[in-house]
Amino acid sequence: MALRLVSDFDLRKDVLPWLRSQRAASAAAGARGGGPGVLENNYENLRILNVERNGNIIYTYKDDKGNVFFGLYDCRTRQNEHLYTFEKDLHVVSCSVNNERTLLAASLVHFTKEGRKNEPQPGSKCLTLLVEIHPVNNVKVLKAVDSYIWVQFLYPHVESRPLAENHLLLISEEKYIEKFHIQVTQEDGNRVVLKDSGYLPRERVAEDFVWAQWDMSEQRLYYIDLKISRSTLKCIQFSADGKFNLMFEAPLDITLNDSGFKLVNFGCDDLQDQKNLSKHLALCVFTNHTGTLCVCYSPKFDSWEKITYSVFYFHKGHSKTFTAALGSVDSHVTKGLTFLNLEYYVAVYLPGHFFHLLNIQHPDLICHSLFLTGNNEVVDMLPHSPLQSLSGSLVLDWCSGKLYRAVLNQSYLLQFLWNTQLDCEKMAVLHCVLSCGRDPQFLEAKLIQWISENVSACHSFDLIQEFIIASSYWSIYPETSNMDKLLPYSSVFAWDTEIPGITLVTEEIPLPFMKVYSFKGYWEKLNSNLEYVKYSKPRLLYDNSLVRKEWHSLISEEKTGRRRSMVYMRNIRENAAKVISNIEARNLEPRLTPLFQEEDNHQRLLMGLMVSELKDHLLRHLQGVEKKKIEQIVLDYVSKLLDLICQILETSWRKHHLHPRLLHCSRQASAAEFTVFHLMTRILEATRTLFLPLPPDLDNSEKNEKLKFSIIVRLPPLIGQKICRLWDHPMSSNIISRNHVRVLLLNYKKQPRSSMIDKSPGSVEFLPLNYFIEILTDIESSNRALLAFEGHDNVDAKFVEEAALKHTTMLLGL
């Protein structure tokens, strides 16, 4: 299963044993009215009411006499506590407890015993009560109205000393929200009572809304205002002192006028007939710590053949509307669409039909999101009962009374990666696995193993490129904000291939209008994202091809003898030395692959230039980050790129049981050697396209020379010739010279020549060589156009002469 639900709480396991023990203790003591009463045998009336910001869970149950009991489960101590008992047969609509557990707010209503379920008695009132529970004392009626009321205490953002003032939200079915200011005082030691129970100040927070959502973790209220011509999403942020600010307004292109009244995450709402969930819209807001703001929306179902849902990526300035096929006409939808918040992802789930894992951090390309359908194991991975997505990846199944923490299933995703045939799924799962963040070294090792055996399995993108770029990105991303705007997330910037079973339409949307001017925390990051969408065009992603021109210039100057300033070159070389030192510090075990053994000047130049260019790039665009931290980020990033290449090579060598000196030119290559060599060529191709540096390879010791020649002689001739031109070595020069002579003499026709040989200045006193060089020079003069066409313009008779002499001196040991 791509998504795993880890149980945090279960009414049956975490509450029932305690209730039974309390009942047994009461019976033994002969107490009938003090503690929890007798539960009905089927326990069906035990249900969750609310999950507070601190994780505590409020639940309710009735005894056989209809008395209503309230209990609290402390998620930290894993202990239960009896809060209060109403000795009347009432139905609980909503309940909340303040942070200090001194006040309880509840709204209750009488239900008819006959007729439709959840139908209030004619003329009955919904009572909203405030109860002193430390100890149990006075009860104050806050409201007695004909419409439903929901209650929610505000919580401080940090644990502190007990507050003298509490703040309680009342949400009315009449489409308004009020906030009560409740002052308390201590009497007789620890006894907490209302300071002035006769008068509780209140203020209106919102009105004329048709939909509202509570974010318990961040203490935010989202609601949709219909006072103007179109739907407008608004957000109110509450602070620890009870003050609140309207943070933004954002127009929403959705229709809510005839959808009725809807609340999200204001406790557990069992008033709605769950059998008709598929006929109602689904709407929720998701955020995360990086400044994302997503609105997920699905209208009422109007077809059994397909379903449409939209995601408004406000932090990116566009929306995507997806249409998923449901199969045959007889494939009826009996459950509602579920949206789940998974931090960097949003899961869209329709039981029995499909599972869509949406990448909200990088939503531009559909290939970075995973869409699964048609497999029973996949589409039935989650409970079929309605799920509520709470803050912090919490998922509440209130029908079964279970609270889960939703996490991406790493083992399943890795297994899926080995089995899937679609490039789009390989791409999406690769990023899902890397974003998990748990034990990255283990995940990288598993991914490298998969890549080594499937390096040619992808046709739409380069697998090595994608892994190197994505893994390097995720190794740096958590360190500071805005990295998603400055470092590449993927090697792919366009995707035109269709995803089976789903289509999408992308549209630009108006950005939220921020209503405040001073930002901190999440709001600062959201505002930064919005500013980037407004003003950053073209994109600011780093592209290493920027150093290409400078790198070629430095190499050219090196050949011609011209030099840059000593300070500039010393800085480049020091950058490269730091990268190599950083890589070696990461790997304490000796490598099998013969890397980092020589002073590869060209690769060191490229490393140093990349460090310099990337540092300048981040210094320009990362505001408020000190220079030393940026320098360390750059060093870690470049080191990670190179280290991943080393790991891929190392994994392949170990798998095929190769050793640094195993390759020989005296015999034919084995299948293992061929496989490793093929992987090395794919690495070269991947890094060349991205213009990334490579780890320096062998030096020119006798053993390493044999290894290099064993590789060259197994290459196709044309490729081998190109490699020789890049390798500055006497034997390489000898091969180039021999090939040049072969081309010149291929169609040579002997002509009458003078017996006298003109000795040019500097020629050697070796007549056969002098005579031979003169012949080559004459042929070159008459075949210069052919030689230029063949690509031999940098080789001439003088080069052949020098190579011949050098080779002779080597053979003679001079």
HELIX and SHEET records of a PDB file:
HELIX    1   1 LEU A   11  VAL A   15  3                                   5    
HELIX    2   2 LEU A   16  ALA A   29  1                                  14    
HELIX    3   3 GLN A  274  LYS A  279  5                                   6    
HELIX    4   4 ILE A  366  HIS A  368  5                                   3    
HELIX    5   5 ASN A  376  VAL A  379  1                                   4    
HELIX    6   6 SER A  391  SER A  393  5                                   3    
HELIX    7   7 GLN A  410  ASN A  419  1                                  10    
HELIX    8   8 ASP A  423  SER A  435  1                                  13    
HELIX    9   9 PRO A  440  GLU A  453  1                                  14    
HELIX   10  10 LEU A  463  ILE A  476  1                                  14    
HELIX   11  11 TYR A  477  GLU A  479  5                                   3    
HELIX   12  12 MET A  483  LEU A  486  1                                   4    
HELIX   13  13 TYR A  522  TYR A  535  1                                  14    
HELIX   14  14 ASN A  544  VAL A  547  5                                   4    
HELIX   15  15 ARG A  548  THR A  560  1                                  13    
HELIX   16  16 MET A  566  ARG A  586  1                                  21    
HELIX   17  17 ASN A  601  HIS A  621  1                                  21    
HELIX   18  18 LYS A  627  LYS A  655  1                                  29    
HELIX   19  19 ALA A  671  LEU A  690  1                                  20    
HELIX   20  20 GLU A  702  ILE A  712  1                                  11    
HELIX   21  21 PRO A  717  LEU A  726  1                                  10    
HELIX   22  22 PRO A  730  LEU A  745  1                                  16    
HELIX   23  23 LEU A  767  SER A  782  1                                  16    
HELIX   24  24 ARG A  784  GLU A  790  1                                   7    
HELIX   25  25 ALA A  797  LEU A  812  1                                  16    
SHEET    1   A 4 LEU A   3  ASP A  10  0                                        
SHEET    2   A 4 LYS A 402  LEU A 408 -1                                        
SHEET    3   A 4 LEU A 394  ASP A 397 -1                                        
SHEET    4   A 4 GLN A 388  SER A 389 -1                                        
SHEET    1   B 4 ARG A  47  VAL A  51  0                                        
SHEET    2   B 4 ILE A  57  LYS A  62 -1                                        
SHEET    3   B 4 VAL A  68  ASP A  74 -1                                        
SHEET    4   B 4 GLN A  79  PHE A  86 -1                                        
SHEET    1   C 4 HIS A  91  VAL A  97  0                                        
SHEET    2   C 4 LEU A 103  VAL A 109 -1                                        
SHEET    3   C 4 CYS A 126  ILE A 133 -1                                        
SHEET    4   C 4 VAL A 136  VAL A 145 -1                                        
SHEET    1   D 4 ILE A 149  PHE A 153  0                                        
SHEET    2   D 4 GLU A 165  SER A 172 -1                                        
SHEET    3   D 4 TYR A 176  GLU A 187 -1                                        
SHEET    4   D 4 ARG A 191  LEU A 194 -1                                        
SHEET    1   E 4 ILE A 149  PHE A 153  0                                        
SHEET    2   E 4 GLU A 165  SER A 172 -1                                        
SHEET    3   E 4 TYR A 176  GLU A 187 -1                                        
SHEET    4   E 4 ARG A 202  GLU A 207 -1                                        
SHEET    1   F 6 LYS A 262  VAL A 264  0                                        
SHEET    2   F 6 PHE A 209  ASP A 215  1                                        
SHEET    3   F 6 ARG A 220  ASP A 225 -1                                        
SHEET    4   F 6 THR A 232  PHE A 238 -1                                        
SHEET    5   F 6 PHE A 244  PRO A 251 -1                                        
SHEET    6   F 6 PHE A 513  MET A 514 -1                                        
SHEET    1   G 5 ALA A 282  THR A 287  0                                        
SHEET    2   G 5 LEU A 293  SER A 298 -1                                        
SHEET    3   G 5 LYS A 306  TYR A 313 -1                                        
SHEET    4   G 5 HIS A 318  ALA A 325 -1                                        
SHEET    5   G 5 ILE A 502  GLU A 508 -1                                        
SHEET    1   H 4 THR A 338  LEU A 342  0                                        
SHEET    2   H 4 TYR A 345  LEU A 350 -1                                        
SHEET    3   H 4 PHE A 354  ASN A 359 -1                                        
SHEET    4   H 4 LEU A 370  THR A 373 -1                                        
END                                                                             
